[in-house]
Amino acid sequence: MFRVTAVVVSLASLAAFADPLPSWQDGASKEAITSFVSRVTRERSPDYLPVDARVAVFDLDEPLQQAGNVELAFAIDEARRLAPQHPEWRKSAPLADTIAAILAGEARPVRTSAEAQALIAATHAGSADAFSARVQRWLAEPTGRAAAQGYLPMRELMTYLRGNGFKTWVVSSGESGFVRVLAESVYGVPPEQVVASALKAKLAVQGGVTTIVRAPAFETLLDGPAKPVAVERAVGRRPVIAFGDSDADLPLLQWVSAGKTRFVGLLRQGEGAEQAQAVALNLGWLVVDAGQDWRRAYASQPLPAGSPAAEPSALVIHARDMLP
């Protein structure tokens, strides 16, 4: 009996000291994250935050996964499968050209944001319940699993925050029906903690069942200043942690950074993030290089023995512990 008890205590002790961010290299960036979390969760700390105030928001594309790849891959697969049932898709631009390119097997059938929006609206329309089931099936298939891996270091970060009493929210310009299923399946974020763009929808009865039916047109597109407004409306308070990747996320990051206690991160991509990068430099944010500070980007990669991982897409994270 004594030996069993000793083993249990030993395992508990090991768990208490286990690295919560094993895919991050030890260094300034990792230390900044864990130090901030320690200060705001330690009851005697002057920076202590009650559990209700521990809210973290993450933009979906690039902070968590490669930009645009997942939802667009799903939409293209669905267009290829459903096009024979929807001859109306070939009757108006820009959707008609996109469908033709997809069916012709072009490598890049979607070239503009307008084409992407039209394709997503068309393939995501219909019964909300049926659509969620379609996304779940796709994510379970090899193509979906490969596309929706997500960056492992950021998944670890979200798990670490939740283990310390934070609610983690996903904010995205992607379509809400898709993002909700993806966020729960890949990142452990429940549907009610997703803020995203939305299609027009109405209540309807189909086959004797009352359901929500989505139209093939967007009602709201969540981008730029619309993001903090939507987050405040959904969350009801200012988050204390935020991660974004582009100028479109700058209003959200600035809003979070205006709080008394906050930690703000920006993933730099080069194009489309020039203003955000300038703000980051002006504020002296800590620069975290994913190629140096992540041990690996994906769970499918072997964990190197102390060597940095290859950069997933030349990403750089900017993060700053902005407590006074």
N, C-alpha and C positions, 0 to 999 in steps of 0.2 A: 504493500500500500504506500509505504514511504517513497519507494522508487517511482511509482506512477505519479505521485504528487510532485516530486522533484522535476520530472519531465514536463509536466504541465506548466509549472512555474517557469522553467527554462524557456519553453516555447513562447509563453506570454512575454517574457523579457525580450526575447529576440524580436517579436512582433512590434514591441514598443519602440525598438531602436532601428527597425527596418527603414531603408531609404524609401521615402514616399515618391521620389522622382528618379527612378533608376536609369531612365533614358536621357537624363540631363548630366552633362559633365559637372563635376564639382568645380565651383568657381563663383565669380561675383554675381552672375545672373541668377543662378540657383540660390545663392545665399540671400540675395535681395528678396526673392519670393518667399522663402521660408522664414526670413526675419520678419517680414511684414505680417505674415500669417500668425507667427508666434506672438507678436506684440498686440495684435488686435483680438486675439483669442485668450490671452492670459488675463485672468480676472483682476489681478493687482496692477496690471499695466496701465499707465495713464492714457494709452491709446486703445484701451479695451472697447470692443463693440459688442453689444448684445446680439444674440443669434438673429433676431428679427432684422437687424441692420446689415447682416452679412449677405450682400447680393453682388454677384459677379456676372458680367455680360460679355459674351464672346461673339464677334462677327463670325459667320460660318466660313466664308471663302478666304483662304490663306492662313488666318490664325489657326483654323482647325483642319482644313483640307485644301487641296489645290483648287484654285479659283475656277468656278464654272464647270468643272469637269463632270461632276457626279450627276447633277440634275439634267444637264444637257445630254449626257450619255443615256440616261433613262428616257428622255423625250425622243431621242433619235431611235432608240430601240422600239419604243411604243409606236412611233410614226411608221416605221417599217412594218410592224405587225398589224396596225389598224388601218393603214391607208386604203386597202381595198374596201373597207366598210364606210369610208368617208370620201366619196367623190367630190364633195363640196370643198375639200381642202385644196383642190387643184384649180379652183376658179378665181382666186384673188391673190394679189401680191400683198406682202412678201411671202406668204405661206406657200403659195403654189410653186415658186422657184425652189424653196427649201425642200419641199416634198420630192420634187423632181430630182434634186441633187442627192437626196438620201437614197431614193430608189435606184439611182444610177450608180450608187456605191462610191460617190466622191469622198475623198479623204477628209475634206473640210466642207461639209454641206451647209453649215451655219456660219455666216461671215459677219453679221452685224447684230447689235443688240436688239434692233427691231425684229429681225428674223428670229432671234432666240425667244423673244417675248411672244411672238405669234405662234411659234411651235409649241412652247410650253403651255400657253393658254389652250390650244387645240387639244393637245394630248392629255391635259390634266382635267378637262371638263367632264361633267357627268356626276353620277352618284358619289358623294363624299366617302361613304363606307366602302363602295366598290373600288374607288381609287386607292384608298389606304391599303386594301388587300393586294392590289396590283403592285404597289411599291414594295410591300413586304415580300411578295414573291420574287420580285426582281432583285432585291437585296440578298435574298437567299441563293440566287443563281451565281455561277462563277463570275460572270461579267459584273454583276452588281457588287459582289464581295470585293473584287479587285478594285473597282472604281471608288468604293466607299470605305477604304481602310481608315482614313483620317491620320493625322500626324500623332504618333504615339506619345511624344513628350507633352503635347497639349491635352491629350486624353488623360494622361497621368496627372497633369495639373488640375483638371476638372475634378477627378476623383479625390485628389488630395484636398482640394477646397471643400468638397462636400463632406469629407471626413472631419473637417474642422468647422462644421456648422454652416457653411455657405450654401445658398441656393445658386445654382449655375443656370443662367439663361442663355439661349442662342438667339441672336438677332441676325436677320438675313434679308437681303433683297429678293431671295428666292421665293417660290410659291409656298404658302404656309402648309398646304396639305402634304406636299412632298417633304418639306423640311421637318415637320413634326414627326413623321415616321422615321426619317433618317436620324434625327437628333436622339430619339429614344433608342433606336437599334444600335447606333454606333457610339454615341457619347453618353448614354445613360441619362439624358435630359428628358423629362416627361413632356407630353404635348402641351400642357398648360403653361410651360415655361419657355415657349417659343414665340417670338415676335417676328413676323415676316409679311411679305406682300400677299395680297389676297385676290382671288377671282370673285367676280360677282356671283351671288348665290341666292337661292330661294328655297322655301319649304315646299315639298311636293309629295304626292302619294304615288308610289310605283309598285305595281303588283300587290296592292293592298297594304303596303308598308309606308309609313311616313318617314321621309328622309330629307336630307339636304342635297340639293342638286346645284352644281356649279356650272356657270355659263363659260363659254370660251372667250372670255374677255376679263381683263384686270379691273378691279374696283380700286385698289390701292397699290402703289409701287413704293416700297420702303427704301428710301435712299436719302443721303445727305441729311438736312435738318429734320426730315420726317422721322429719322431713327430715334433721336432722343425724345421727341414728342410721343412716339408710339410706346417707347419703353416706359416713360413716366406714367402713361395712361394704363399700361398693363401691370406694371410692378407696383406703382403707387409710392415709390421712393427713389432717391438717387442712388445708383449702385456705388460701391466703393472700389470695385475692380472692373476694368474694361480692357479688352483687346480688340484692335482693329487692324486694317491693312492698307487703307488708301485714303485719298482726299475725301471720298464719300463718307468715310467713318469719322472724319475730323470733328464735325459737330457733336457727335456722341462722345468722343474722347474728351473734347473740351468741356462738355457739360459735366462729365464725371470728374474731371480734374478740378472743377470749380468747387467741389465738395471739401469739407474740412479734412477728412481722412480718405485717402484714395491711392490707388496703384494703377497706373495707366500703361498699356503696351501698344506698340505699333509695329506691324510686320511690313517692312519696306519691300516693294517690288520693283522700284524704278519708275516705270511709266504709271501715271495715274496716282502717284503718291508724293509729288514734288512739294506741294504746300504742307502736307502733313509732316514730311521730313524736315522742312524748314522750321516748323513749330517745335518738333522734337529736339532739334539742335538748339534752338533758342532757349528752350526750357532746361537744357542739359540732361535730357533723359539718358538713362543707361542703355547703351547699345549692346545687344546680345546677338551674336552671330550663330545662326543655326548650324552652320557647318563646323563650328568650333565648340559650341556649347551643347549640342545634342549628340549623344552617343550613337543614336540611330533615329531615323525619321519614321520608320514603319515597323510594326510588329513582325512583319514577314522578313525583315532583315536580321541577320545574326547580330547579337550584342557583342561589339568588339571589346577586347580586353584592354580597356583604358585608352583606346585611340578614338579620335573624333570621327563622327559619321560623315559621309559625303552629303553635301547640301542637297535637299530635295529639289529645289528649283532656285538656287542662288538667293535664298531668303535671308533676311536679316530681321531679327526682332528688336524693336526698341522698347525698353521698359524702364520705368522709373518709380522708385519708392518715393512718393511725394509727400510723405508725412513731414511736418515741420520739425 
